[in-house]
Amino acid sequence: MVNLAVIGAGIGGCSAAYFARKYLPRSKVTVYETEDRVGGRVFTKSEGEMRKELGAVFFNPSNRTICSFVEEMELEVVKRNREPTGFAVWNGTEIIFKSSQSMFYEMLRLIARYKLGLLKLRLIIKEAKGKIRTLYSKEGERPMELWELFEGTNLDMWYKKPFDQCLLEMGIGRKLIDEIITPVMRIIYSQNANLGGFAGLSSLIGVYGGSTYSLKDGNITLPRKLLKDSGAKVELESKVESIEKTPEGSFRVLVGEKASVFDAVIIATPLEGAGLQLDGVSTSQLRPREYQSVFINVMKGIIDPDFFNLKPNKLLPTILTSPGADPITHISVQKSKSNQPWVTVTSKEPLDTDFLGDIVKNGRSILNHSWSTAYPIFRPIERLPPICIDKGLMYLNSIESAAASLESSAFAALNATLMLRNDLS
Ligand SMILES: Cc1cc2nc3c(=O)[nH]c(=O)nc-3n(C[C@H](O)[C@H](O)[C@H](O)COP(=O)(O)OP(=O)(O)OC[C@H]3O[C@@H](n4cnc5c(N)ncnc54)[C@H](O)[C@@H]3O)c2cc1C
């Protein structure tokens, strides 16, 4: 019998509990969670007929671990980009690019503007998808550290360099990078420059590599279901303050005044925001990362075209931004059959009510959320930090040095559980 503690009930922790049931069948699992809810950076909020994902929004068919959960649990999915909706790019003063609603016309126009860049981009994505498939099969053959998996499939070249440098070296023009790729990356990572290459690549596959999906009943259904099926004991409102390795090689987990001892621990939260101390183990390979804050304001109302120097009815439902529009990174409109639309303004810094009022005419705030540690500010790195910190102590969110997504946390959870099984056998 293995007595296992999982710290954090986000998608990573819930996946780890689920995999422990599958691959460590003689284990007893306790999941500790600071908040009074499961999900972490998966956070679905509903109001009437409208639903909003305040955290992770979509996944794609290349996300093998997430897709296998969806299949095993028979969860219903919705395709997100069903209709071409069009987008504009705003530089803080004016709209610098506007897509057309017609896909055919749009393709012709983009090919004329960016020459062969778009075709090259498709080839890069195709090749990268092939390497990622190899990475999954290597993990299946033998679980190993992430850096070994990445180096074994030549994917490490992506996290070692900035994304734009990787693309330039592969023949993508500066114009396409600056006018389209950077604004798209700003929606996803709120980052302007020196974005780590693998973070860029994984998002490029997500947004440009085919359809994307969400769960019909809200993304929150996935971590909830994983946890339920794991049969783990869940301790909500239980912040783990320290994990200490004992002389016998087990781990003393402290929550408030209460200490419990476990044979193994999986840490499933970034240490940077966890307020969690590690004692008796070496953490020299875990360099602290800088995290990005993200602020989300959802309002009922209509975008004011004057704010963007446009005529009425000339705005498109998705507004991407270039660095001149900081701190706003993205504005999107969600239509409703019976109600006023919802306008979501996403920014890197809090926005004051007057400023939001300038963007959304007669807007009424309905939801807002701030993520203090949304995802790392991704920088190129030489080698990924380890998942296995010590025998019996795994750290899933090491993977966030390369990418932070539903898939990366679930993938790291599978890898960590399989490494733990080897460690303990
Ligand atoms: C605004 C936003 C949009 C995003 N969009 C997407 C997207 O469209 N697609 C995608 O794939 N990914 C997206 N992501 C990234 C994705 O949400 C995360 O990478 C993923 O959910 C991380 O899961 P996790 O379980 O590793 O960490 P988390 O979800 O952060 O879970 C960690 C949990 O641990 C808990 N915890 C922290 N410290 C302690 C402690 N000391 N003791 C006990 N519990 C603790 C936390 O409360 C939290 O619940 C987005 C993220 C954000 C913020």
The ligand as an ORCA input file, in Angstrom:
! r2SCAN-3c Opt
* xyz 0 1
  C      -6.627     33.084    -18.098
  C      -6.045     31.742    -18.495
  C      -6.383     31.171    -19.714
  C      -5.864     29.943    -20.082
  N      -6.252     29.375    -21.250
  C      -5.871     28.104    -21.545
  C      -6.443     27.426    -22.660
  O      -7.280     27.949    -23.393
  N      -6.038     26.148    -22.900
  C      -5.126     25.513    -22.092
  O      -4.816     24.332    -22.364
  N      -4.588     26.134    -21.010
  C      -4.945     27.399    -20.713
  N      -4.463     28.023    -19.601
  C      -3.432     27.344    -18.796
  C      -4.064     26.233    -17.940
  O      -5.221     26.717    -17.322
  C      -3.068     25.807    -16.857
  O      -1.806     25.560    -17.435
  C      -3.521     24.541    -16.150
  O      -4.889     24.601    -15.808
  C      -2.662     24.370    -14.897
  O      -3.154     23.300    -14.137
  P      -2.392     22.828    -12.820
  O      -3.243     21.805    -12.204
  O      -1.005     22.445    -13.171
  O      -2.246     24.124    -11.906
  P      -3.433     24.943    -11.221
  O      -4.633     24.914    -12.034
  O      -2.856     26.267    -10.877
  O      -3.742     24.122     -9.902
  C      -2.972     24.236     -8.740
  C      -3.902     24.120     -7.544
  O      -3.095     24.031     -6.361
  C      -3.688     24.814     -5.355
  N      -2.625     25.172     -4.402
  C      -1.656     26.118     -4.541
  N      -0.845     26.116     -3.454
  C      -1.309     25.154     -2.628
  C      -0.885     24.705     -1.342
  N       0.172     25.244     -0.703
  N      -1.598     23.698     -0.730
  C      -2.692     23.150     -1.371
  N      -3.128     23.565     -2.586
  C      -2.434     24.548     -3.212
  C      -4.250     25.997     -6.095
  O      -5.277     26.628     -5.332
  C      -4.791     25.343     -7.367
  O      -6.121     24.936     -7.235
  C      -4.958     29.265    -19.200
  C      -4.626     29.837    -17.965
  C      -5.155     31.064    -17.603
  C      -4.817     31.638    -16.261
*
